Amino acid sequence: MNSEDHRRRLIQILQGAYSGELAAGFAYRGHWKSLKMAAERAAIQKIEREEWIHRERVGEMLAILGAAPLTLREAKLWTIGRTIGLACHLIGWFLPMYFAGRLESGNVIEYEAAASHAATIGLEEFERDLTENGPGGKRARAFLLEHNRRPSPAADGQQSVRLGLCRPAGGGGGF
């Protein structure tokens, strides 16, 4: 792969990441708006803010490379992010958590690949930014797994633990 191929691939990944951050931002917004506890809301709002910061930085990288976001991908991921955010209010925790986790996992992998392409073509600042942002998705997933476990009564009266990315606004345990 020559330098132009690495540059082209970097742009493709950044275009996907830019739109992915849009979906993640809206998904986290719907998540925190569905929560009742102030501390949980604040923690998820912080993750949402990080998504918008990442998106802004990726947009700056695209501009430096003379590229732009893909309109169709933006529309698709706007819809996905809004749908996940809305789902937090309607269907409980399982499906929104599943799709948000898929978005985050994809972001981490793509950021790592983008950092590699940036390093190959000598864009050290891009590499540094992408390396620092990639683990952010891992931190968000770790937070969600660690802090959003909800005890819920099992059928036999024992307590079971559910991972609750989203719970209905009515306060139920979700799924």
N, C-alpha and C positions, 0 to 999 in steps of 0.2 A: 504494500500500500504506500503510495507516495504522499507528499505533503498535501497536495490538493485533495486527495481522497480522505485524508484525516480531517482536513478543514471541512469538507462537505459533510462527513459523518458527524463531526462536532456540531455543525449547524443543525442537522436533522435531530440530533439528541436534544439540543437546547430548545428547539421549537417544541418538541414533545414535552420537555420538562416545564417550559413556560406555561403551556396549557394544563399540564398536570398539577402545577401549583395552584392554578385557578380552581380546578375541581377540588383539590384538597382544602383550599381556603374556605370555599363555600360549604363543604362537608363539615369541617370543624365548626363553622359558624352555626350551622343547624344543630350540631351536637351540643354546643354550650348553651344555646337557647332552649334546648329541651331539658336541661338540668335544673334542679331546684337548689342544690347546695352551693352557696356562694364560693367556697374554696374550690370546688370542682369547676364551676363556671370560670373562675379567674384563671385556673391552670389551663383549661382548654382555650380560653381567649388568648393566652400567651402563645400557645402552639399555632393558633390561627394567625396571629401577628407575624410569627416567624415565616409562615407560608407566604404571606404577602411580601415580606422582605426578600425572601428567596426569589420570588417571581420578579420583583423589581430588578434584582441583580442579574438574573438570567436575561431579562429584557435588555439591560445595558450591554451584556455580552453579545447578544444578537446584533444590536445596533453597531457595536464596534466591528463586528464581522461583516457588516453591510447586509444583514439579513433581517427578516421580519417574522412575526408569528404567522401561523397558518390559520386563516379565517375559519375554514371548515372545522379544523381540529379545535379551535377556540370554542366554537358553537357547540360541538359535541361534548367537550369536557365541561363547559359551563352547565349544560343540561345534566350531565352525570353528577357534578358537584351539588347542584341545587336539588336534584332528586334524592341523593344520599342525605343531604341536610333536612329535607322535608320528611324523609322516611324516619328520621330520628323521633319525630313527633307522632308518627302514625303506627309504625309496626314493631316497635321495640328495638332490641339491641342486636340481634343476630345478623340479619342481612346487611344493615348499614355497617356493622363492624367488619364483616367479611369484605365488602367492597372497598371500604376505606383502607383496610389492611392491604388489599391488592394494589390500590393506588400508591400507598406509601412504599411497599416493597419494590414496585416498579421504579419509583423515583430514586431510591437508593442505588439500585443496580445501574440505572441510566446515568446518575451523577458520577459513579465510579468509572464508567466507560468514557464519559465526556472528559473527565479529568485525565484519563490516559491519552486520549486524542490531543487534548490541549498540551500536555507535556511533550508529546511527540513532535508537535510543531512549534515548540518554544514559547507557549503562552503560559508562563509560570504563574502569573497572577490569576488567570482563569483556573489553572490546576489547583492552586491553593483554595480559592473560593469554592470550587466544586467539591474538593475533598472535605472542606469544613461543613458544607451544606448537606452532603450525602448522609453523614451520620446523624444529622438533625432528624431525618425521617426515622432512623433507628431509635433515637431518643424519644420521639413522639410515640412510637409503637410501645416502647418499654414503659413509658408513663401510663399509657392506656391500659396495658396489661397489669401493671402494678397497682394503679390507683382506682381503677374502675371495676374492681371485683365487687360484686354485690351478693350478700347472703340472701338466699331466697328459700322459702320453705319447700322441702321436697314432699312428695306424696306420702312418705312414711313419717312425716313430722320432723325429720332430721334437717339440719341446715345443709344446703349445697351452695357452691359458689358459681356464680355466672359472671362472665366477662360482659360488662355493660357499656359498650361504646355509646349507645343511645338508649334512653328510656322514654316512654311516652310522657308528655307534659302532665298527664294525670298522676304521675308518680309511681305507677305500677312497675313491676320488675321486668316488664317486656315479655318477650317470647316465652 
